[in-house]
Amino acid sequence: MNGHAQFERLLAWLAGCLATIVTLMPPAIFFLLSCQNRSGALESETRIAAIAVTEYINHNAGLWRFEPERLEMVLRKYVDPQHGSTVTDRAGIRIAYLIPPALVAPTISHVHPIYDFGVETGAVEVIASLKDLVAETTLIAVVGLVAGIVVFFPLRTLPIRALQRANRALMDSQNAYRQLVELSPDAIYINQDEKIAYINAAGVRLFGAGSPEALIGMPFWDRLHPDSHSIVRERLRHIHTTKTTVPLVEERYVRLDGTALPVEVAAAPFVYQDKPAVQVVVHDLTERKRTEEILRQSRDAAEAANQAKSRFLANMSHEIRTPMNGVLGMAQLLAEQTELTDRQRYYLDVLQDSGKTLLHIIDEILDFSKIEAGKFTLSETGFDLRQRITDTLRMLVPQAQRKTLGLVWQVAAGVPARLRGDPDRLHQILANLVSNAVKFTERGGVRVDVVREDAKVAGDNGIDICRLRITVCDTGIGISEVAGAHLFQPFSQADDSTTRQYGGTGLGLVISRELVKMMGGKIGFESTLGKGTTFWFTAELAIAPDDPQSLHLRSSGARRFSGRVLLAEDNPVNRLVAEEMLRAMGLEVETAANGLETVAACGRERFDLVFMDCQMPEMDGFEATACIRARETAGPNGASAPDRIPIVALTANAFSGDRERCLTAGMDDFLSKPFSREDLYRTLDRWLASEV
């Protein structure tokens, strides 16, 4: 009895379990599958809506947050009317929403981000009610409880219904994707079997067709410019081999009317109508190329303007330096006269100082122009540093003495005796700093110290390099913090009152800073207003081997030269100045007023040296030099050294490249006008023998 009861209880338990399984499993399976299918469809719907909203944002950048009605129109277009939808920004603030009255719990939702030109700026959420699913599940449970075994029928039919829903959702997604492709501003086409299988409206416009039918079925090679065939073949091979997207590349396409246009193309593998294909996105670069061409023309115009400025400065330099040579030369010749009164000599000194000041201003403007044009270069030669500094500062001693200022200098014992570099530019930096120090100091003095900052440092070519630190300290007016902020700016001094009181172009420090940079150093200052200023700069120079020969020329009064010189100069004043200087140095001088006379004179007589002005009437110095060299080459001895006449260029041009142009033309040396007696003497010393 008890066993029977236990069996009945077991049967009852098994029956209950079976009834429970039969009752709960079909609705449970149905509910889970339906939820999964609805979730997938809802996710696709959410993604499509997010893509549409992103497209709207990209066309209305900055305004979409303030146009909820337009966003709601987009949502109505892509979201099921029975579903709720919301657009929020990145902070979670709701911008637009659609909630139908029939939307009741329970619900499911999906969220997809939206972007503003690739940057995530918010999200779209789509909500769907599960009320009908709950009702269906309940009905299935009741039918399962009543019908028992019949519960298997819905289990067989409901997945089919779910699959149909998924298929409809997929079709809706494909339609939405096609609509987005059609609305794209870029051309999109599908290349299948090397033919255009599909093309959107933008592609029809790009190729100048009237409808897609005019392009579909056409070999895409017909629309590709021959210049791009090779690169496209390589890209197609890469896509078919790796099945990956290829990066953007510029190509050229051809419209139906035969005109070519530049484009930027991206391509990716694709499946179209169950067959492999390639999806191609094409962006028209015509407008961008037009803009680039405008920018290029603007750049060329700016470069042309810069070249015009350089030519103008070169011409102005020549036109100013030519009369300046006469002014300074005649003043120097006049200064050598012993019968001048003290007042006349004072007037002459003022004339020379004014001329040198004007020449210094011209040189600063030309140097600044060369720096701006990137044509400023340094020379490299061996020199005695102590002698170079001494020569520079001795030149400034009279300026300091006129203001009763002390000017002292000291070179530390550790500084090498001989270095390699550009001594003239080192002189320019130091002279500018010391001249400024004297100019802005009324009492006290100026001190210059030169020390070596480091031990031997081997350069890239194995040459030992040393870093010098040169300090110029004065007891002058000092520099305020405000004035110091723009001290190294072009055409700038401490302030307007300083400019009026002390003068100057305001370019000296700018040029000095660039020269120091080119020497591998730095420049700076420390100043206390009313107490003085200390300027310092560093420079890296190669250590030169000791030279047993003296680097210094003896005074021009200590020896005279011998020989015959031809002076070719069209300006009568400059011709007179140079002729007097040359005769005073013991030379026989013959003159020529143009290139034709110069060539003729060299054909008649033998000269030991020719000074050739570059710009002369009838025939300039370059052409005259070419004629002389051609005649020498055609002579019986060819161009042998004894028959070659040394030719020294005389030119008022001071731009970078003028020296190289003269040497290329066949000249042997270069003397820039205006030149002093010392400049002329150093040139003669290189080419002529002297009398002991």
C-alpha positions in Angstrom: 0.0 0.0 0.0 2.7 2.3 1.0 4.6 1.2 -2.1 1.6 1.9 -4.3 1.2 5.3 -2.7 4.8 6.1 -3.2 4.5 5.0 -6.9 1.4 7.2 -7.3 3.3 10.0 -5.7 6.2 9.4 -8.0 3.9 9.3 -11.0 2.2 12.4 -9.8 5.6 14.0 -9.4 6.7 12.9 -12.8 3.3 14.0 -14.3 3.7 17.3 -12.6 7.2 17.6 -13.8 6.2 16.7 -17.3 3.2 19.0 -17.1 5.4 21.8 -15.9 8.0 21.1 -18.6 5.3 20.9 -21.3 3.6 24.0 -20.0 6.7 26.2 -19.3 9.2 25.2 -21.9 7.3 26.3 -25.0 6.4 29.7 -23.7 9.9 30.1 -22.2 11.6 29.1 -25.4 9.2 31.3 -27.4 9.7 34.3 -25.1 13.5 34.0 -25.2 13.7 33.5 -29.0 11.2 36.3 -29.6 13.1 38.7 -27.3 16.3 37.8 -29.1 14.8 38.5 -32.5 13.1 41.7 -31.4 16.4 42.8 -29.7 18.3 42.2 -33.0 15.7 44.0 -35.0 15.6 46.8 -32.5 19.4 47.1 -32.5 19.4 47.4 -36.3 16.7 50.0 -36.1 18.6 51.9 -33.5 21.9 51.8 -35.5 20.1 53.0 -38.7 18.4 55.8 -36.7 21.8 56.8 -35.2 23.4 56.8 -38.7 20.6 59.1 -40.0 21.0 61.4 -36.9 24.8 61.5 -37.4 24.3 62.4 -41.1 21.9 65.2 -40.0 24.4 66.5 -37.4 27.3 66.5 -39.9 25.2 68.7 -42.2 24.0 71.0 -39.4 27.2 71.2 -37.2 26.6 73.3 -34.1 22.8 73.7 -34.7 21.4 70.3 -34.1 21.2 70.8 -30.4 18.7 73.7 -31.0 16.5 71.9 -33.6 14.6 69.1 -31.7 11.7 69.3 -34.2 14.1 68.4 -37.1 15.6 65.6 -35.1 12.2 64.2 -34.3 11.4 64.3 -38.1 14.5 62.1 -38.7 13.4 59.8 -35.9 9.9 59.4 -37.4 11.4 58.5 -40.7 13.7 55.7 -39.4 12.0 54.5 -36.2 8.9 52.3 -36.0 5.9 54.4 -35.0 5.1 52.0 -32.2 8.6 52.4 -30.7 9.8 55.2 -28.6 13.0 57.0 -29.4 15.2 59.6 -27.7 18.3 61.7 -28.7 20.6 62.8 -25.9 23.9 64.6 -25.9 27.1 63.4 -24.3 26.1 64.9 -21.0 22.8 62.8 -21.0 20.6 65.8 -21.7 17.6 64.9 -23.8 17.5 66.9 -27.1 14.5 65.2 -28.9 12.2 62.3 -28.1 9.2 60.4 -29.4 7.1 58.3 -27.0 3.9 56.8 -28.5 0.9 56.4 -26.1 0.9 52.6 -26.7 4.4 52.2 -25.2 3.8 50.4 -21.9 5.9 48.1 -19.7 7.6 45.8 -20.0 10.0 47.2 -22.6 13.4 46.6 -24.1 15.7 49.3 -25.5 18.9 49.7 -27.5 21.4 52.6 -27.4 23.8 53.6 -30.3 26.2 56.5 -30.2 26.0 59.4 -32.6 29.0 61.4 -34.0 29.9 64.9 -35.0 32.5 64.5 -37.7 34.0 61.4 -36.1 33.7 62.6 -32.5 31.1 60.9 -30.3 28.7 63.6 -29.2 25.7 61.7 -27.8 23.4 58.7 -28.4 20.1 57.5 -29.9 17.9 55.2 -27.7 15.0 53.2 -29.2 12.5 51.6 -26.9 10.0 48.8 -27.8 7.1 47.4 -25.7 6.9 43.7 -24.9 3.2 43.8 -24.0 2.2 41.8 -27.1 5.0 39.2 -26.5 3.8 38.7 -22.9 0.3 38.2 -24.1 1.4 35.7 -26.7 3.5 33.8 -24.1 0.6 33.7 -21.7 -1.7 32.3 -24.4 0.9 29.6 -25.3 1.2 28.7 -21.6 -2.6 28.3 -21.3 -2.8 26.3 -24.5 0.0 24.1 -23.3 -1.7 23.5 -20.0 -5.0 22.6 -21.7 -3.8 20.9 -24.8 -0.7 19.1 -23.5 0.9 17.6 -26.5 -0.5 20.2 -28.9 1.9 22.6 -27.3 4.5 21.3 -29.8 2.6 23.0 -32.7 3.3 26.5 -31.6 6.9 25.4 -30.9 7.2 24.5 -34.5 5.4 27.6 -35.9 6.6 30.4 -33.7 10.3 30.2 -34.7 9.1 30.6 -38.3 7.3 33.7 -37.4 10.3 35.0 -35.5 12.5 34.2 -38.6 10.1 36.2 -40.8 10.3 39.1 -38.4 14.1 39.0 -38.5 14.0 38.8 -42.3 11.7 41.8 -42.4 14.0 43.7 -40.0 17.0 42.8 -42.2 15.2 44.0 -45.3 14.4 47.2 -43.5 18.0 47.6 -42.5 19.2 47.0 -46.0 16.6 49.6 -47.3 17.8 52.1 -44.7 21.4 51.5 -45.7 20.6 52.0 -49.3 18.8 55.2 -48.5 21.9 56.5 -46.6 24.1 55.6 -49.5 21.8 57.4 -51.9 21.9 60.5 -49.6 25.7 60.4 -49.3 27.4 63.5 -50.8 30.3 61.3 -52.0 30.0 59.0 -55.0 29.6 55.4 -54.1 29.6 52.6 -56.6 30.0 48.8 -56.5 32.6 47.2 -58.8 31.6 43.6 -59.6 33.4 41.7 -62.2 35.2 45.0 -63.2 31.8 46.5 -64.1 29.7 49.1 -62.3 26.9 47.0 -60.7 25.4 49.9 -58.6 26.0 53.6 -58.3 24.4 56.2 -56.1 23.0 59.6 -57.1 26.2 61.4 -56.2 28.1 59.1 -58.5 25.7 59.8 -61.3 26.4 63.5 -60.8 30.2 63.0 -60.5 30.4 61.2 -63.9 28.0 63.6 -65.5 25.4 61.0 -66.4 21.6 61.5 -66.6 20.6 58.4 -64.7 22.2 55.3 -63.0 21.2 53.2 -65.9 23.7 55.1 -68.1 26.5 53.8 -65.9 25.4 50.4 -64.6 27.0 47.6 -66.6 29.8 49.8 -67.9 33.4 48.7 -67.4 34.7 50.8 -64.5 38.0 51.1 -66.4 36.3 53.4 -68.9 35.7 55.9 -66.1 39.3 55.6 -64.8 42.0 57.9 -66.2 44.9 55.9 -67.9 47.3 57.5 -65.5 45.7 55.7 -62.6 45.4 52.2 -64.1 48.5 50.8 -62.6 47.8 51.9 -59.1 44.2 50.7 -59.2 45.3 47.3 -60.5 47.6 47.0 -57.5 44.9 48.0 -55.1 42.4 45.5 -56.6 45.0 42.7 -56.2 45.5 43.7 -52.6 41.8 43.6 -51.9 41.3 40.2 -53.5 44.3 38.8 -51.7 44.0 40.2 -48.2 40.2 40.8 -48.1 40.8 44.1 -46.3 40.1 47.7 -47.0 42.8 49.8 -48.8 43.6 53.3 -47.6 42.7 56.5 -49.3 44.6 57.4 -52.4 44.4 60.2 -55.0 43.4 59.1 -58.5 41.9 60.6 -61.6 38.5 59.8 -63.0 37.0 60.6 -66.4 33.5 62.0 -66.9 31.2 60.9 -69.7 32.1 64.1 -71.6 35.8 63.1 -71.5 37.0 65.7 -68.9 39.3 64.4 -66.1 38.8 65.3 -62.5 41.0 64.6 -59.4 39.4 62.3 -56.8 40.2 60.6 -53.5 39.2 57.0 -53.4 38.7 54.4 -50.7 37.8 50.8 -51.5 36.7 47.7 -49.5 35.7 44.1 -50.2 31.9 43.7 -50.4 29.2 41.1 -51.1 26.5 42.3 -53.5 23.6 40.0 -54.5 25.5 37.0 -53.0 28.6 37.6 -55.1 31.9 39.1 -54.2 32.4 42.7 -55.2 34.3 45.9 -54.2 32.6 48.9 -52.8 34.3 52.2 -53.8 33.8 55.6 -52.2 34.9 58.6 -54.3 35.4 62.1 -53.0 35.7 64.9 -55.6 38.9 66.9 -55.0 38.2 69.5 -57.7 37.4 72.3 -55.2 40.3 71.3 -52.9 42.8 71.3 -55.8 41.4 74.7 -56.9 42.1 76.0 -53.4 45.6 74.5 -53.4 46.3 76.2 -56.7 45.2 79.5 -55.3 47.5 79.0 -52.3 50.3 78.0 -54.6 49.8 81.2 -56.7 49.7 83.2 -53.5 53.0 81.6 -52.4 54.6 82.3 -55.8 53.4 85.8 -55.6 54.9 86.2 -52.2 58.2 84.7 -53.4 58.2 87.0 -56.4 57.6 90.0 -54.1 60.5 88.9 -51.9 62.7 88.6 -55.0 61.6 92.0 -56.1 62.5 93.4 -52.7 65.9 91.8 -52.9 66.5 93.2 -56.4 65.3 96.6 -55.2 67.7 96.5 -52.2 70.6 95.4 -54.4 70.0 98.2 -56.8 69.6 100.7 -54.0 72.8 99.4 -52.4 74.6 99.9 -55.7 73.2 103.4 -56.3 74.0 104.5 -52.7 77.4 102.8 -52.4 78.7 104.3 -55.6 78.5 108.0 -54.5 79.4 106.9 -51.0 82.7 105.6 -52.3 83.4 109.0 -53.8 82.4 110.8 -50.6 84.5 108.7 -48.2 87.4 108.4 -50.6 87.7 112.1 -51.3 87.3 112.7 -47.5 90.2 110.3 -46.8 92.4 111.9 -49.5 91.6 115.4 -48.1 92.4 114.2 -44.6 95.9 113.4 -45.7 96.5 117.1 -46.5 98.7 118.7 -43.9 97.7 122.4 -44.6 94.2 122.0 -43.2 93.2 124.2 -40.3 91.8 122.7 -37.1 88.3 123.8 -38.0 88.5 122.3 -41.5 89.9 119.1 -40.1 87.0 119.0 -37.6 84.5 119.5 -40.4 86.2 116.7 -42.3 86.0 114.3 -39.4 82.3 115.0 -39.1 81.9 114.3 -42.8 83.8 111.0 -42.5 81.8 110.0 -39.4 78.5 110.8 -41.1 79.5 108.9 -44.2 80.5 105.8 -42.1 77.3 106.0 -40.1 75.3 106.0 -43.3 77.3 103.1 -44.7 76.7 101.2 -41.4 73.0 101.7 -41.7 73.0 100.5 -45.3 75.0 97.4 -44.3 72.5 96.6 -41.4 69.5 96.9 -43.7 71.2 94.6 -46.3 72.2 92.1 -43.6 68.7 92.0 -42.3 67.3 91.5 -45.8 69.7 88.6 -46.4 68.7 87.0 -43.1 65.0 87.3 -44.0 65.7 85.7 -47.3 67.7 82.8 -45.8 70.8 83.8 -47.8 73.1 84.8 -45.0 76.2 82.7 -44.8 79.4 82.6 -42.8 82.9 82.3 -44.2 85.7 80.3 -42.5 89.3 81.3 -42.3 92.1 81.2 -39.7 92.6 84.3 -37.6 94.2 85.5 -34.4 91.4 86.1 -32.0 93.3 88.5 -29.7 94.4 90.6 -32.6 90.8 90.6 -34.1 89.3 91.8 -30.7 92.1 94.4 -30.3 91.5 95.8 -33.8 87.7 95.9 -33.2 88.0 97.7 -29.8 90.7 100.1 -30.8 88.4 101.3 -33.6 85.9 102.2 -30.9 88.3 103.9 -28.5 87.9 107.3 -30.0 84.1 107.0 -29.6 84.6 106.3 -25.9 87.2 109.0 -25.4 84.9 111.7 -26.8 82.6 110.9 -23.9 85.5 110.5 -21.4 84.6 106.8 -20.9 87.0 104.0 -20.1 87.1 101.1 -22.6 89.1 98.1 -21.4 89.2 94.5 -22.5 90.9 91.3 -21.4 91.2 87.9 -23.1 91.7 85.0 -20.7 94.9 83.0 -20.9 93.0 79.8 -21.7 91.6 81.1 -24.9 93.4 79.6 -28.0 95.6 82.0 -29.9 94.3 81.0 -33.4 90.8 80.0 -34.4 88.9 79.2 -37.6 85.7 81.0 -38.3 84.3 84.2 -39.7 86.4 87.0 -38.0 84.4 89.8 -39.8 81.1 88.6 -38.4 82.6 88.2 -35.0 83.9 91.7 -35.3 80.4 92.8 -36.3 78.8 91.3 -33.2 81.3 92.7 -30.8 81.4 96.1 -32.4 77.7 96.4 -32.3 77.5 95.4 -28.6 80.4 97.7 -27.5 79.2 100.6 -29.7 75.7 100.3 -28.0 77.4 100.2 -24.6 79.3 103.4 -25.3 76.3 105.1 -26.8 74.1 104.4 -23.8 76.7 105.2 -21.2 77.3 108.8 -20.0 79.8 108.1 -17.1 82.0 105.3 -16.0 83.1 102.9 -18.7 82.8 99.7 -20.7 84.6 96.4 -20.0 84.9 93.4 -22.4 85.9 90.0 -21.2 86.6 86.9 -23.3 86.8 83.5 -21.6 86.7 79.9 -22.7 83.7 78.0 -21.4 84.7 74.4 -22.0 87.5 72.0 -22.6 88.3 70.6 -26.1 85.3 69.2 -27.9 85.8 67.2 -31.1 83.4 68.2 -33.9 81.8 65.9 -36.5 84.9 66.1 -38.7 87.3 65.5 -35.8 88.4 69.1 -35.5 88.7 70.5 -31.9 86.0 73.0 -31.1 86.0 75.6 -28.3 83.1 77.6 -26.9 83.9 81.2 -26.2 81.9 83.5 -23.9 82.3 87.2 -24.6 80.8 89.7 -22.1 80.3 93.4 -22.6 79.6 95.2 -19.3 78.7 99.0 -19.1 77.6 101.5 -16.4 75.0 103.1 -18.6 71.3 103.8 -18.4 70.2 100.2 -18.1 67.2 98.5 -19.7 63.7 98.3 -18.2 61.8 95.0 -18.1 59.2 96.2 -20.6 61.9 97.4 -23.0 63.9 94.2 -22.7 60.9 92.1 -23.8 61.1 93.4 -27.3 64.8 94.3 -27.5 65.6 91.7 -30.1 62.7 92.6 -32.4 63.5 94.3 -35.7 63.5 98.1 -35.8 63.0 98.1 -32.0 64.9 99.9 -29.3 64.3 100.5 -25.6 61.5 103.1 -26.4 60.6 106.0 -28.6 62.5 108.5 -26.5 65.7 106.4 -26.7 65.4 106.3 -30.5 65.1 110.0 -30.7 68.0 110.6 -28.3 70.5 108.0 -29.5 69.4 107.1 -33.0 70.0 103.8 -34.8 68.0 101.4 -36.9 67.1 98.9 -34.2 68.6 96.1 -36.4 72.0 95.6 -34.7 70.8 93.2 -32.0 68.6 91.3 -34.4 71.5 90.7 -36.8 73.8 89.9 -33.9 71.4 87.3 -32.6 71.2 85.6 -36.0 74.9 85.6 -36.4 75.4 84.1 -32.9 72.9 81.3 -33.8 74.8 80.6 -37.0 78.0 80.3 -34.8 76.3 77.7 -32.6 75.9 80.1 -29.6 73.4 82.1 -27.7 73.0 85.8 -26.8 71.4 87.4 -23.7 71.7 90.2 -21.2 71.2 91.2 -17.6 70.4 94.8 -16.7 69.5 97.0 -13.8 67.7 100.2 -14.7 70.0 103.2 -14.0 73.0 101.1 -13.1 74.1 99.4 -16.3 73.8 96.4 -18.6 75.8 93.3 -19.3 75.4 91.7 -22.7 76.9 88.3 -23.3 77.1 85.9 -26.2 78.7 82.5 -26.9 80.2 81.1 -30.1 81.7 77.8 -31.1 84.8 78.1 -33.2 87.3 75.5 -34.5 90.8 75.6 -33.0 93.3 76.3 -35.8 96.8 75.0 -35.9 99.6 77.4 -35.1 100.7 79.5 -38.1 104.3 80.7 -38.0 103.5 83.5 -40.4 102.2 86.7 -39.1 98.5 87.4 -39.8 98.8 91.1 -39.7 99.7 93.3 -42.6 102.2 96.0 -42.1 101.0 99.5 -42.2 100.4 100.8 -45.7 102.9 103.6 -45.1 105.7 101.1 -44.3 106.0 99.8 -47.9 105.1 100.6 -51.5 104.0 98.4 -54.4 105.5 98.3 -57.9 103.7 97.6 -61.1 101.2 98.9 -63.6 97.5 98.8 -62.9 94.5 99.4 -65.1 91.6 101.0 -63.4 88.2 100.5 -65.2 85.7 102.8 -63.6 82.9 104.9 -65.3 82.2 107.2 -62.3 84.7 110.0 -62.5 84.7 110.8 -58.8 85.3 107.1 -57.9 87.9 106.9 -60.6 89.8 109.9 -59.2 89.7 108.5 -55.6 91.0 105.1 -56.6 93.6 106.5 -58.9 95.0 108.8 -56.2 95.2 106.0 -53.7 96.9 103.7 -56.1 99.5 106.3 -57.2 100.1 107.1 -53.5 101.1 103.4 -53.1 103.7 103.7 -55.8 101.8 102.2 -58.7 101.5 103.3 -62.3 97.9 103.8 -63.2 96.0 103.8 -66.5 92.2 104.4 -66.5 89.3 103.2 -68.7 85.8 104.6 -68.6 84.0 101.5 -69.9 84.4 97.8 -70.8 85.3 98.4 -74.4 88.2 100.7 -73.4 89.3 98.1 -70.9 89.4 95.3 -73.4 91.3 97.5 -75.8 93.8 98.6 -73.2 94.5 95.0 -72.2 95.1 94.2 -75.9 97.6 97.0 -76.3 99.6 96.7 -73.1 100.6 94.3 -70.4 99.2 95.2 -66.9 100.1 93.6 -63.6 96.6 94.0 -62.2 93.2 95.2 -63.4 90.5 96.7 -61.2 87.2 96.1 -63.0 84.0 97.9 -62.2 81.1 95.6 -62.8 78.5 98.1 -64.1 79.8 100.2 -66.9 78.2 101.7 -70.0 78.7 100.1 -73.5 80.1 96.9 -72.0 79.9 95.9 -68.4 82.7 94.4 -66.3 81.5 90.8 -66.6 81.5 90.9 -70.4 84.8 92.7 -70.5 86.3 90.0 -68.3 84.9 87.3 -70.5 86.5 89.0 -73.6 89.9 89.3 -71.8 89.8 85.6 -70.7 88.8 84.4 -74.1 91.7 86.3 -75.7 94.1 84.9 -73.1 92.9 81.3 -73.9 93.2 81.9 -77.7 96.8 83.2 -77.3 100.0 81.3 -78.1 100.4 80.1 -74.5 96.7 79.4 -73.9 95.5 80.2 -70.4 98.9 79.7 -68.7 99.4 81.4 -65.4 102.1 83.9 -66.5 99.9 85.3 -69.2 96.8 85.5 -67.0 96.1 89.1 -65.8 94.7 89.2 -62.3 91.3 91.0 -62.3 89.8 92.4 -59.1 86.0 93.1 -59.2 84.9 96.6 -58.1 81.2 96.6 -57.2 78.8 98.5 -55.0 76.6 95.3 -54.8 76.8 93.7 -51.4 74.2 90.9 -51.6 74.9 87.2 -51.1 76.0 85.7 -54.4 77.7 88.9 -55.8 81.2 87.6 -55.0 80.4 84.2 -56.4 79.0 85.8 -59.6 82.2 87.8 -60.1 84.5 84.8 -59.5 82.4 82.7 -61.9 82.7 85.3 -64.6 86.5 84.9 -64.5 87.6 87.5 -62.0 90.1 86.6 -59.3 89.2 88.8 -56.3 86.4 91.0 -55.0 86.5 94.5 -53.5 83.2 96.1 -52.4 82.6 99.8 -52.6 83.0 102.0 -50.7 86.5 100.8 -49.8 89.1 102.3 -47.6 92.8 102.7 -48.1 93.3 99.7 -45.9 90.9 97.6 -47.9 92.7 98.5 -51.1 96.1 97.8 -49.5 95.1 94.3 -48.4 93.9 93.5 -51.9 97.1 94.8 -53.5 99.2 92.8 -51.0 97.5 89.6 -52.3 98.4 90.2 -56.0 101.4 92.5 -56.3 105.0 92.5 -55.3 106.1 95.3 -52.9 109.2 97.4 -52.7 111.4 96.8 -49.6 
